[in-house]
Amino acid sequence: MSTTESALHAHVTRGELTFRQLAHFVAAADEGTISGAARRLQFSPSAISASITELERALGAELCVRRRAQGVTLTSTGALVLDKARRLLADVAELSYAVQGTGNDMSGPLVVGCFATLAPTVLPRVLDEYEDLHPRVSVDFVVGAQDELGAALLNGSIDAAIVYDMGGFHGIRTFELYEARGYALFGENHPLAAKEFVTMEELAAYPLVLFDQNPSTRYAMSMFEARGLVPRVRHRTHAFELTRSIVARSDSAYAVLVQRPVNTLTYEGLPIVEREIVPPPPAAKVVFAWAAGVEPSPRARALADLLRRQYPVS
């Protein structure tokens, strides 16, 4: 336990601060304004402000700067206290969930993050089986970009995430679910669609429709860089299915993707052709992730166990 966290525990034990004060402070930090925190918690703005003032007095430090026009801005000390306050409040909540049931009877919230392109393939099965096993757990999910999910893990707004591990993780622990590799995608009339395999050199001669969402962007660009090539980027998209649809309508454009839907038709019903790349690109690992240094809740551990059964690594 850190010095700051130990100090918070000591202040709570001595009755110098309360969990309500911590909750009010966290809400104000999350909402960015005292009025926003008041609406969220259904307290008056004056009560929220007074609660934060009492918390600052108990800790002997200024946690935030409050300006009417600019809202709440955390000080460096406030940012540190915010992280520890979240954990303390989570621990208190776990006390309630712990006495309500264990095993198949466990209860409480679980928020799972998932990278956008993985979600349609991975999440439905996970949600279906998890909710059958643990019907009293309230499961919610967040679908987004990798960087957003990493930040959400670290600030505690999600419990765990299913993402690609392509480097760049800090303060996050993972275990592997499965591996995928990049492949080339064409419309049926593209000259390279008739080939059994394609090379990066062949691809570089044609216009690229780049699925521009990290880590997919970094992965695709690294494949060209490894061969000393610079792709001719024709379009950048932030939507997986839009990438596929643009490629399907083109006789010259292509894409490099990792996720492989079973359906080889676009939303418009146009055929798309997938081809392996030689030499094979590096593997992209799909992993279950959680914040390092934070003990996962029983609900998150149950999710990890389910995923290990669904994706046994050989």
LINURWO-V797878 format. One record per backbone hydrogen bond with DSSP energy under -1.0 kcal/mol. CO is the residue of the C=O (numbers start at 1). NH is the residue of the N-H. E is the energy in kcal/mol with one decimal. If there is no record, write none. Layout:
CO_NH_E ; CO_NH_E
This chain:
2_6_-2.5 ; 3_7_-2.3 ; 4_8_-2.1 ; 5_9_-2.3 ; 6_10_-2.3 ; 7_11_-2.3 ; 8_12_-2.3 ; 9_13_-2.7 ; 10_14_-2.1 ; 11_16_-2.3 ; 12_15_-1.3 ; 18_22_-1.8 ; 19_23_-2.6 ; 20_24_-2.5 ; 21_25_-2.4 ; 22_26_-2.6 ; 23_27_-2.4 ; 24_28_-2.2 ; 25_29_-2.2 ; 26_30_-2.6 ; 27_31_-2.7 ; 28_32_-2.0 ; 32_72_-3.1 ; 33_37_-1.8 ; 34_38_-2.3 ; 35_39_-2.2 ; 36_40_-2.2 ; 37_41_-2.5 ; 38_42_-1.5 ; 38_43_-1.5 ; 44_48_-2.0 ; 45_49_-2.6 ; 46_50_-2.4 ; 47_51_-2.2 ; 48_52_-2.1 ; 49_53_-2.1 ; 50_54_-2.3 ; 51_55_-2.0 ; 52_56_-2.5 ; 53_57_-2.3 ; 54_58_-2.4 ; 55_59_-2.0 ; 56_60_-1.6 ; 56_61_-1.6 ; 63_75_-2.1 ; 65_73_-2.3 ; 67_71_-2.1 ; 71_67_-2.4 ; 73_65_-3.2 ; 75_79_-2.3 ; 76_80_-1.5 ; 77_81_-2.7 ; 78_82_-2.5 ; 79_83_-1.4 ; 80_84_-1.5 ; 81_85_-3.1 ; 82_86_-2.3 ; 83_87_-1.5 ; 84_88_-2.4 ; 85_89_-2.6 ; 86_90_-2.3 ; 87_91_-2.5 ; 88_92_-2.1 ; 89_93_-2.3 ; 90_94_-2.1 ; 91_95_-1.2 ; 92_96_-1.1 ; 93_97_-2.0 ; 94_98_-2.8 ; 95_99_-1.3 ; 102_105_-2.2 ; 103_106_-1.6 ; 108_138_-2.5 ; 110_140_-2.9 ; 111_159_-2.5 ; 111_160_-1.2 ; 112_142_-2.6 ; 113_162_-2.1 ; 114_144_-1.8 ; 115_119_-1.8 ; 118_122_-2.9 ; 119_123_-1.5 ; 122_126_-1.7 ; 123_127_-3.1 ; 124_128_-2.3 ; 125_129_-2.4 ; 126_130_-2.6 ; 127_131_-2.4 ; 128_132_-1.3 ; 129_133_-1.9 ; 130_134_-2.8 ; 134_137_-1.7 ; 136_108_-1.1 ; 138_110_-2.3 ; 140_112_-2.5 ; 142_114_-2.2 ; 144_116_-1.6 ; 145_149_-2.1 ; 146_150_-2.4 ; 147_151_-2.1 ; 148_152_-2.1 ; 149_153_-2.1 ; 150_154_-1.8 ; 151_155_-2.1 ; 152_157_-1.3 ; 152_158_-1.3 ; 160_113_-2.9 ; 161_289_-3.1 ; 162_115_-2.2 ; 163_287_-3.3 ; 171_292_-2.3 ; 173_290_-2.2 ; 175_288_-2.6 ; 178_286_-3.1 ; 180_284_-3.8 ; 183_257_-1.8 ; 184_275_-2.6 ; 185_255_-1.6 ; 186_273_-3.0 ; 187_190_-1.7 ; 190_193_-1.5 ; 192_195_-1.4 ; 198_278_-2.6 ; 199_203_-2.0 ; 200_204_-2.3 ; 203_206_-2.4 ; 207_254_-1.5 ; 208_234_-3.0 ; 208_235_-1.5 ; 210_212_-1.2 ; 210_237_-2.6 ; 211_213_-1.5 ; 213_216_-1.4 ; 214_146_-1.1 ; 215_219_-2.5 ; 216_220_-2.5 ; 217_221_-2.7 ; 218_222_-2.1 ; 219_223_-1.2 ; 220_224_-1.1 ; 221_225_-2.5 ; 222_226_-2.2 ; 224_227_-1.3 ; 224_229_-2.5 ; 225_228_-1.6 ; 231_233_-1.1 ; 232_208_-3.3 ; 235_210_-2.9 ; 237_212_-3.1 ; 239_243_-1.9 ; 240_244_-1.8 ; 241_245_-2.3 ; 242_246_-2.5 ; 243_247_-2.0 ; 244_248_-2.3 ; 245_249_-1.2 ; 247_250_-1.5 ; 254_209_-3.1 ; 255_185_-2.6 ; 257_183_-2.3 ; 264_272_-2.0 ; 266_269_-1.9 ; 270_266_-2.2 ; 273_186_-2.5 ; 275_184_-2.7 ; 276_198_-2.0 ; 284_180_-2.0 ; 285_165_-3.2 ; 286_177_-3.3 ; 286_178_-1.3 ; 287_163_-2.0 ; 288_175_-1.6 ; 289_161_-2.1 ; 290_173_-2.9 ; 291_294_-1.2 ; 297_301_-2.5 ; 298_302_-2.0 ; 299_303_-1.6 ; 300_304_-2.2 ; 301_305_-2.3 ; 302_306_-2.0 ; 303_307_-2.4 ; 304_308_-2.1 ; 305_309_-1.6 ; 306_310_-2.3 ; 307_311_-2.6
